[in-house]
Amino acid sequence: MEEYFTTKEVAALFKIKPTTVRKWIRQGALPAIGFGNQNKEYRITKSELEAFIETRKTR
């Protein structure tokens, strides 16, 4: 079974604000599953997070 992270957990991993994670999601840079209508909460799969990190690596 796939592991899921909240926006707060992802933010803590990167030492950034959860609003930045939500911005990445809204921009389509970080795929996520959204729950709720007005105060939408997101879940990010471990595999999508790993793919996101790979695309951000500098060579």
Secondary structure, DSSP 8 states (H G I E B T S, - for coil): ---EEEHHHHHHHHTS-HHHHHHHHHHTSS--EEE-STT-EEEEEHHHHHHHHHHH---
